[in-house]
Amino acid sequence: MPNILVIDDDRHICETIQSLLARLNFQCRAAHTIADGLKAIQEEAFDVVFLDIRLPDGNGLTALPQIRSTPDAPEVIILTGEGDPDGAELAIQGGVWDFLVKPTPIKQTTLTLKRALQYREEKQSKGSAPVALNLENVIGSSDAMRNCFNLVAQAAMTDANVLLTGETGTGKELTARTVHANSLRRNNRFVVVDCASLTETLVESTLFGHKKGAFTGAQQDQDGLVKVADKGTLFLDEVGEMPLSIQKSFLRFLQERVFRPVGGTQEVKSDFRLISATNKNLDEMVERGEFRKDLLFRLKTMHIELPPLRLRCEDVKPLAMFHVNRLCEQYGVPNKGFSSDFFTMLSNYEWPGNVRELFNVLERAFVASGMESMLYAMHLPQDLRIKIAKANLARGGSPCGGRTDVQPRSDRSEPETPAPIRAGALQGDAAEAAMSEKMDIEACADTLLQGPLPELKDFKNLMERKYIEAIIAQTEGNVQEIVRLSGLSRSHFYALLKKNNISL
């Protein structure tokens, strides 16, 4: 017997759906908040969940990842009191079955529910075996990356054209190579075409090749990249940079997989799999007349959008460990350890350059550490630490789970208790100013960073001393409180006092 969960704060809606399901001989349970709904899902298995968007404890769409990540994920039907196109888009991207606007006719509700149950029954009866992906050099365990891996698995099982989108540095080429490595074409070539470098004069020769004597300098037949990719994968990198005048050249051969070399008289066929990538919004480019709609249709049979690193913060640590271990192997040195402040610093940055920027920063830290066996936050580039310090002051927390709602004192109506000082927080004059709340956020940043910065070798000792002085001032020298706030052991704290010639 199907088991249905209704998460809606409108008790009349819940009672109406429960009455309908009772007539259908279905089991039904109601919850009126996101928290109660998630608790119900943990307690028992459901086939379908009716989920309202506007709930007392938040937006129902925020619960989608948790609902969909359960072992026997139920189908989700969204309920909302308003027509919301953006909400519908987010819901469908989150894997929901349908999006219903209240009040929904009983007939439509019943039809949608029965179709969802039919789909679920068929999906479960086939019991498709999980795909074992070869994810060499691909690191990620976040929900966002797991969703991408599911799409990679689907793409690898077909020859459908795939469009990869995402910000610069999110790993589009690596993902394309992963699709290729898991496909039936894995033993053939993966050929990269840099669309940004194509010109009208060279595009046909580069892609389709030429015959001897076709133009000055053509002293022999030359295969183009399309022919080289025969039986393999053709990867169009930065396809959004392709000039509009060249896009027409792609249309026919992408459809028919046939082309004519420059100077040739006969058409040649190439059996390749097409994967494209771009950091641009091609749909917006189509609206502006900068990209051909018919070409986009051919590229976008499957679409995989790679998440930026700031939306997969839990992957920063494993990515860092992976890359540093790879650097150790490359340079033939023993694997390095990591201090807790190293990962704290990494997690406090938004990484606009994504994984590419992270790897660049890690290599700079690796070089700065020399033959030391441990990586500390002090090994990270100075410009990065300055950006993080300013961002923390302006934001009042970290982008990965920290507070983001802190406003300057002048904008608050209620007093707040200052947050405890921790390693990596404000130091020195800036810390004291922040604790006394006599300066605003920007002034704190200026105080912290004004004047010439010390040499790298002295910077750590300077900040360590200022941190100790600030936390002693805040706790009035209470050692028990200092140990609790800082996370230091008593012996370590007394050693730091002795090292910096500080007395309580």
C-alpha positions as CSV (number, residue, x, y, z in Angstrom):
1,M,0.0,0.0,0.0
2,P,1.5,3.4,-1.0
3,N,2.6,5.6,1.9
4,I,2.2,9.4,1.4
5,L,3.5,12.3,3.4
6,V,2.0,15.8,3.3
7,I,4.2,18.7,4.5
8,D,1.9,21.8,4.6
9,D,1.1,24.3,7.3
10,D,-2.4,24.7,6.0
11,R,-4.3,22.1,8.0
12,H,-7.3,22.3,5.7
13,I,-5.1,21.2,2.7
14,C,-3.7,18.4,4.8
15,E,-7.2,17.1,5.8
16,T,-8.4,17.4,2.1
17,I,-5.5,15.3,0.8
18,Q,-5.8,12.8,3.7
19,S,-9.5,12.4,2.9
20,L,-8.7,11.8,-0.8
21,L,-6.0,9.3,0.0
22,A,-8.2,7.4,2.4
23,R,-10.7,6.9,-0.4
24,L,-7.9,5.5,-2.6
25,N,-6.9,3.2,0.3
26,F,-3.5,4.9,0.6
27,Q,-1.7,5.5,3.9
28,C,-1.1,9.2,4.7
29,R,0.8,11.2,7.3
30,A,0.8,15.0,7.8
31,A,3.4,17.4,9.0
32,H,3.2,21.1,9.4
33,T,6.8,22.2,9.4
34,I,10.0,21.3,7.6
35,A,11.5,19.9,10.8
36,D,8.5,17.7,11.5
37,G,8.5,16.5,7.8
38,L,12.2,15.5,7.8
39,K,11.7,13.8,11.2
40,A,8.8,11.7,9.7
41,I,11.0,10.8,6.7
42,Q,13.7,9.5,9.1
43,E,11.1,7.4,11.0
44,E,9.4,5.7,8.1
45,A,9.6,5.2,4.3
46,F,7.3,7.2,2.0
47,D,6.6,6.7,-1.7
48,V,5.5,10.3,-2.4
49,V,5.9,13.6,-0.5
50,F,3.6,16.6,-1.1
51,L,5.8,19.5,-0.1
52,D,4.6,23.1,0.5
53,I,7.0,25.9,-0.3
54,R,6.0,28.5,2.3
55,L,6.3,26.9,5.7
56,P,6.7,28.4,9.2
57,D,10.3,27.4,9.6
58,G,11.5,28.2,6.0
59,N,11.3,27.5,2.3
60,G,10.3,24.0,1.6
61,L,12.7,23.8,-1.4
62,T,15.6,23.9,1.0
63,A,14.5,20.5,2.3
64,L,14.7,18.9,-1.2
65,P,18.3,17.8,-1.0
66,Q,17.7,16.0,2.4
67,I,14.5,14.4,1.1
68,R,16.2,13.3,-2.2
69,S,19.3,12.0,-0.4
70,T,17.5,9.4,1.7
71,P,18.2,5.7,0.8
72,D,14.8,5.1,-0.7
73,A,14.2,8.7,-1.9
74,P,10.4,9.4,-2.4
75,E,9.0,11.2,-5.3
76,V,8.3,14.9,-4.4
77,I,5.3,16.9,-5.6
78,I,5.6,20.6,-4.8
79,L,2.5,22.5,-3.5
80,T,2.4,26.3,-3.5
81,G,-0.2,29.0,-3.1
82,E,1.4,31.2,-5.7
83,G,2.5,30.7,-9.3
84,D,6.3,31.0,-9.0
85,P,8.2,30.4,-12.3
86,D,11.6,30.7,-10.5
87,G,10.4,28.3,-7.8
88,A,9.2,25.8,-10.4
89,E,12.6,25.9,-12.0
90,L,14.5,25.3,-8.8
91,A,12.1,22.5,-7.9
92,I,12.5,20.7,-11.2
93,Q,16.3,21.1,-10.9
94,G,16.0,19.5,-7.5
95,G,14.4,16.4,-9.0
96,V,10.7,16.9,-8.1
97,W,8.0,15.0,-9.9
98,D,5.6,17.9,-10.4
99,F,4.8,21.5,-9.3
100,L,1.1,22.1,-8.4
101,V,-0.4,25.5,-7.6
102,K,-3.0,25.6,-4.8
103,P,-5.9,25.2,-4.9
104,T,-5.4,22.3,-7.2
105,P,-8.5,20.3,-8.5
106,I,-8.9,16.9,-6.9
107,K,-8.8,15.3,-10.3
108,Q,-5.4,16.8,-11.2
109,T,-4.0,16.0,-7.8
110,T,-5.1,12.4,-8.1
111,L,-3.8,12.1,-11.7
112,T,-0.4,13.5,-10.7
113,L,-0.1,11.2,-7.7
114,K,-1.0,8.1,-9.6
115,R,1.6,8.9,-12.3
116,A,4.3,9.5,-9.7
117,L,3.5,6.2,-8.1
118,Q,3.5,4.4,-11.5
119,Y,6.8,5.9,-12.3
120,R,8.2,4.9,-8.9
121,E,6.9,1.4,-9.2
122,E,8.4,0.9,-12.7
123,K,11.7,2.4,-11.6
124,Q,11.9,0.1,-8.6
125,S,10.9,-3.0,-10.5
126,K,13.7,-2.6,-13.0
127,G,16.1,-2.3,-10.1
128,S,18.9,-0.8,-12.2
129,A,22.3,-1.7,-10.8
130,P,24.5,1.2,-9.6
131,V,27.1,2.3,-12.1
132,A,30.7,1.9,-11.0
133,L,32.4,5.1,-12.2
134,N,36.1,5.6,-12.7
135,L,36.5,8.9,-10.9
136,E,40.3,9.2,-11.1
137,N,41.4,12.7,-10.0
138,V,37.7,13.7,-9.4
139,I,37.2,14.6,-5.7
140,G,33.9,15.4,-4.1
141,S,31.4,14.0,-1.7
142,S,29.0,16.9,-1.4
143,D,25.3,16.6,-2.5
144,A,26.1,18.9,-5.4
145,M,28.9,16.7,-6.7
146,R,26.9,13.5,-6.1
147,N,24.2,14.9,-8.4
148,C,26.9,15.6,-11.0
149,F,28.2,12.1,-10.7
150,N,24.7,10.7,-11.3
151,L,24.5,12.8,-14.5
152,V,28.0,11.7,-15.6
153,A,27.0,8.1,-15.2
154,Q,23.9,8.7,-17.3
155,A,26.0,10.5,-20.0
156,A,28.6,7.7,-20.0
157,M,26.0,5.1,-20.9
158,T,25.0,6.9,-24.0
159,D,26.4,8.7,-27.0
160,A,24.2,11.8,-26.5
161,N,25.8,15.3,-26.9
162,V,26.7,16.8,-23.5
163,L,26.9,20.4,-22.6
164,L,29.0,21.2,-19.5
165,T,28.5,24.6,-17.9
166,G,30.0,26.2,-14.8
167,E,32.2,29.0,-13.6
168,T,35.9,29.1,-14.6
169,G,37.9,26.6,-12.7
170,T,35.1,24.2,-11.7
171,G,36.6,21.3,-13.7
172,K,34.7,21.2,-16.9
173,E,37.4,19.5,-19.0
174,L,38.1,17.0,-16.2
175,T,34.4,16.1,-16.1
176,A,34.4,15.8,-19.9
177,R,37.4,13.4,-19.7
178,T,35.6,11.5,-16.9
179,V,32.5,11.0,-19.2
180,H,34.9,9.8,-21.9
181,A,36.8,7.5,-19.6
182,N,33.6,5.8,-18.5
183,S,32.1,5.4,-21.9
184,L,32.4,2.7,-24.5
185,R,34.8,5.0,-26.4
186,R,37.3,5.1,-23.6
187,N,40.0,3.2,-25.6
188,N,39.9,5.8,-28.4
189,R,41.0,9.4,-28.5
190,F,39.8,12.4,-26.5
191,V,40.4,15.4,-28.8
192,V,40.2,19.0,-27.5
193,V,39.1,21.9,-29.7
194,D,39.9,25.3,-28.3
195,C,36.9,27.3,-29.7
196,A,38.3,30.6,-28.5
197,S,41.3,30.3,-30.8
198,L,39.4,29.3,-34.0
199,T,39.5,31.9,-36.8
200,E,37.5,32.0,-40.0
201,T,40.6,31.4,-42.1
202,L,41.8,28.4,-40.2
203,V,38.6,26.8,-38.8
204,E,37.9,24.5,-41.8
205,S,41.5,23.3,-42.1
206,T,41.8,22.8,-38.3
207,L,38.6,20.9,-38.0
208,F,38.2,19.2,-41.3
209,G,41.8,18.9,-42.6
210,H,42.9,19.6,-46.1
211,K,44.2,18.0,-49.2
212,K,47.7,18.5,-50.7
213,G,47.8,21.7,-52.8
214,A,44.5,23.0,-51.4
215,F,46.3,26.3,-50.5
216,T,49.8,27.7,-50.3
217,G,51.9,25.6,-47.9
218,A,49.6,22.6,-48.1
219,Q,52.4,20.2,-49.1
220,Q,50.6,17.0,-48.0
221,D,47.2,15.7,-46.9
222,Q,46.4,16.6,-43.3
223,D,43.6,15.2,-41.2
224,G,41.6,17.6,-39.1
225,L,40.6,17.3,-35.5
226,V,37.2,15.9,-36.4
227,K,38.8,13.0,-38.2
228,V,41.3,12.4,-35.4
229,A,38.3,12.1,-33.0
230,D,36.8,9.2,-35.1
231,K,35.5,6.5,-32.7
232,G,36.4,8.7,-29.8
233,T,35.3,12.0,-28.2
234,L,35.4,15.5,-29.6
235,F,35.5,18.1,-26.8
236,L,34.6,21.7,-27.8
237,D,36.2,23.8,-25.0
238,E,34.8,27.3,-24.3
239,V,32.2,26.9,-27.0
240,G,30.6,30.2,-25.9
241,E,33.7,31.9,-27.3
242,M,33.1,30.6,-30.8
243,P,32.6,33.5,-33.3
244,L,29.1,33.8,-34.6
245,S,30.4,33.7,-38.2
246,I,32.0,30.2,-37.5
247,Q,29.0,28.6,-35.8
248,K,27.2,28.0,-39.0
249,S,30.1,25.7,-40.1
250,F,29.4,23.4,-37.3
251,L,25.7,22.8,-37.8
252,R,25.6,20.3,-40.6
253,F,28.6,18.2,-39.6
254,L,27.3,18.0,-36.0
255,Q,24.0,16.7,-37.3
256,E,25.2,14.3,-39.9
257,R,28.8,13.7,-38.7
258,V,30.1,14.3,-42.3
259,F,32.5,16.9,-43.6
260,R,34.6,17.7,-46.7
261,P,38.3,18.5,-46.2
262,V,39.6,21.7,-47.7
263,G,40.4,21.0,-51.3
264,G,38.6,17.7,-51.2
265,T,35.7,16.6,-53.4
266,Q,34.3,13.7,-51.4
267,E,32.6,13.8,-48.0
268,V,34.1,12.0,-45.1
269,K,32.3,10.6,-42.1
270,S,33.5,10.7,-38.5
271,D,31.9,8.7,-35.7
272,F,32.6,10.9,-32.7
273,R,30.9,11.6,-29.4
274,L,30.5,15.4,-28.8
275,I,31.0,17.1,-25.4
276,S,31.0,20.9,-25.1
277,A,31.9,23.2,-22.3
278,T,31.4,26.9,-21.5
279,N,31.4,29.3,-18.6
280,K,28.8,31.5,-20.4
281,N,25.0,31.5,-20.3
282,L,24.3,30.3,-23.8
283,D,20.5,30.9,-23.4
284,E,21.1,34.5,-22.7
285,M,23.6,34.7,-25.6
286,V,20.9,33.3,-27.9
287,E,18.5,36.1,-26.8
288,R,21.1,38.7,-27.5
289,G,21.8,37.2,-30.9
290,E,25.3,36.2,-30.0
291,F,24.8,32.4,-30.3
292,R,22.8,30.4,-32.8
293,K,19.7,28.7,-31.2
294,D,19.9,25.8,-33.6
295,L,23.5,25.1,-32.6
296,L,22.6,25.2,-28.9
297,F,19.8,22.6,-29.5
298,R,22.4,20.3,-31.0
299,L,24.9,20.8,-28.2
300,K,22.5,20.5,-25.3
301,T,21.0,17.0,-25.4
302,M,22.3,16.5,-21.9
303,H,23.2,19.3,-19.6
304,I,25.6,19.0,-16.6
305,E,26.1,22.2,-14.5
306,L,29.1,22.0,-12.3
307,P,28.7,23.8,-8.9
308,P,31.2,26.5,-7.8
309,L,33.5,25.6,-4.9
310,R,31.7,28.0,-2.5
311,L,28.6,25.8,-2.8
312,R,30.5,22.6,-2.0
313,C,32.5,23.8,1.0
314,E,32.8,20.3,2.5
315,D,34.9,19.3,-0.5
316,V,37.6,21.9,0.2
317,K,39.5,19.7,2.7
318,P,39.6,16.5,0.7
319,L,40.6,18.5,-2.4
320,A,43.4,20.2,-0.5
321,M,44.7,16.9,0.9
322,F,44.5,15.2,-2.5
323,H,46.4,18.0,-4.3
324,V,49.1,18.4,-1.6
325,N,49.7,14.7,-1.6
326,R,50.0,14.8,-5.4
327,L,52.6,17.6,-5.1
328,C,54.6,15.6,-2.5
329,E,54.7,12.7,-4.9
330,Q,55.6,14.9,-7.8
331,Y,58.5,16.5,-5.9
332,G,59.6,13.3,-4.2
333,V,59.1,14.5,-0.6
334,P,57.3,12.8,2.3
335,N,53.6,13.6,2.7
336,K,53.0,16.7,4.7
337,G,50.6,17.1,7.6
338,F,48.0,19.8,8.0
339,S,47.4,22.1,11.0
340,S,43.8,22.8,11.9
341,D,44.3,26.5,11.2
342,F,45.3,25.7,7.7
343,F,41.9,24.2,6.8
344,T,40.1,26.9,8.9
345,M,41.7,29.5,6.7
346,L,40.8,27.7,3.5
347,S,37.2,27.3,4.5
348,N,36.9,31.1,5.3
349,Y,37.5,32.0,1.6
350,E,34.9,32.0,-1.2
351,W,37.2,30.8,-3.9
352,P,36.0,32.9,-6.9
353,G,38.5,31.0,-9.1
354,N,37.1,27.7,-7.8
355,V,39.2,24.5,-7.8
356,R,41.8,26.0,-10.1
357,E,42.4,28.8,-7.7
358,L,42.5,26.5,-4.7
359,F,45.1,24.3,-6.4
360,N,47.2,27.3,-7.3
361,V,47.1,28.6,-3.7
362,L,48.0,25.1,-2.4
363,E,51.0,24.9,-4.6
364,R,52.2,28.3,-3.4
365,A,51.8,27.2,0.2
366,F,53.6,23.9,-0.6
367,V,56.6,25.8,-2.0
368,A,56.6,28.2,1.0
369,S,56.7,25.3,3.4
370,G,60.0,24.1,2.0
371,M,61.1,20.9,3.8
372,E,58.8,21.5,6.8
373,S,56.6,18.4,7.5
374,M,53.5,20.4,8.4
375,L,51.4,23.0,6.5
376,Y,50.2,26.0,8.5
377,A,48.0,28.9,7.7
378,M,51.1,31.0,7.7
379,H,52.3,29.2,4.6
380,L,49.3,30.4,2.6
381,P,49.9,33.4,0.3
382,Q,49.9,36.8,2.2
383,D,47.4,38.3,-0.3
384,L,44.9,35.5,0.4
385,R,45.2,35.9,4.2
386,I,44.6,39.7,3.8
387,K,41.5,39.0,1.7
388,I,40.2,36.6,4.3
389,A,40.8,39.0,7.2
390,K,38.9,41.8,5.4
391,A,36.1,39.4,4.4
392,N,35.7,38.1,7.9
393,L,35.5,41.6,9.3
394,A,33.0,42.7,6.7
395,R,30.9,39.6,7.0
396,G,31.2,38.6,10.6
397,G,31.6,34.9,9.7
398,S,32.9,32.5,7.2
399,P,31.2,31.7,3.8
400,C,31.2,28.0,4.8
401,G,28.7,27.8,7.6
402,G,29.6,31.1,9.3
403,R,27.4,34.0,10.1
404,T,26.5,36.1,7.1
405,D,23.9,38.4,8.7
406,V,26.2,40.7,10.8
407,Q,25.5,44.4,10.3
408,P,27.5,47.4,11.5
409,R,26.6,48.5,15.0
410,S,24.8,51.6,13.7
411,D,22.2,49.4,12.0
412,R,21.3,47.3,15.1
413,S,18.6,48.1,17.5
414,E,19.5,45.4,20.1
415,P,22.9,45.0,21.8
416,E,24.9,41.8,21.2
417,T,27.4,39.9,23.2
418,P,30.8,40.0,21.5
419,A,31.7,36.6,20.0
420,P,34.7,34.8,21.8
421,I,38.1,35.3,20.2
422,R,39.5,32.3,18.5
423,A,42.7,31.6,16.6
424,G,42.5,33.3,13.3
425,A,40.1,36.0,14.4
426,L,40.9,39.7,14.9
427,Q,44.1,40.4,16.7
428,G,45.8,43.3,18.4
429,D,44.2,46.8,18.2
430,A,41.5,45.6,15.8
431,A,40.4,42.8,18.1
432,E,40.2,45.2,21.1
433,A,38.3,47.7,19.0
434,A,35.8,45.0,17.8
435,M,35.3,43.8,21.4
436,S,34.6,47.3,22.7
437,E,32.5,48.0,19.6
438,K,34.0,51.5,19.3
439,M,34.9,51.0,15.7
440,D,32.9,49.8,12.7
441,I,33.9,46.8,10.6
442,E,35.8,48.7,7.9
443,A,37.7,50.7,10.6
444,C,38.7,47.4,12.2
445,A,40.1,46.1,8.8
446,D,42.0,49.3,8.3
447,T,43.5,49.1,11.8
448,L,44.5,45.4,11.3
449,L,46.1,46.0,7.9
450,Q,47.4,49.5,8.0
451,G,51.1,50.2,7.6
452,P,53.8,47.9,6.1
453,L,53.3,44.2,6.9
454,P,56.2,42.4,8.6
455,E,58.4,39.9,6.9
456,L,56.8,36.4,6.5
457,K,59.2,34.9,9.0
458,D,58.2,37.4,11.7
459,F,54.5,37.6,10.8
460,K,53.5,34.4,12.6
461,N,55.2,35.4,15.9
462,L,53.7,38.9,15.7
463,M,50.1,37.7,15.3
464,E,50.6,34.9,17.9
465,R,51.6,37.5,20.5
466,K,48.8,39.9,19.6
467,Y,46.3,37.0,19.8
468,I,47.5,36.0,23.3
469,E,47.4,39.6,24.5
470,A,43.9,40.1,23.2
471,I,42.4,36.9,24.7
472,I,44.0,37.7,28.0
473,A,42.4,41.2,27.9
474,Q,39.0,39.7,27.1
475,T,39.1,37.1,29.8
476,E,40.9,39.3,32.4
477,G,43.5,36.6,32.7
478,N,41.2,33.8,33.6
479,V,43.3,30.7,32.5
480,Q,40.3,28.3,32.5
481,E,38.3,30.6,30.3
482,I,41.3,31.2,28.0
483,V,41.8,27.5,27.5
484,R,38.1,27.0,26.8
485,L,37.9,29.8,24.2
486,S,41.2,29.2,22.5
487,G,41.2,25.4,22.4
488,L,44.8,25.4,23.7
489,S,46.0,23.0,26.4
490,R,47.2,24.6,29.7
491,S,50.8,23.5,29.0
492,H,50.7,24.9,25.5
493,F,49.3,28.2,26.7
494,Y,52.0,28.6,29.4
495,A,54.6,27.7,26.8
496,L,53.3,30.5,24.6
497,L,53.4,32.9,27.5
498,K,57.0,32.1,28.2
499,K,58.0,32.2,24.5
500,N,56.4,35.7,24.1
501,N,57.6,36.9,27.5
502,I,54.0,37.7,28.6
503,S,52.9,37.5,32.2
504,L,49.4,37.2,33.5
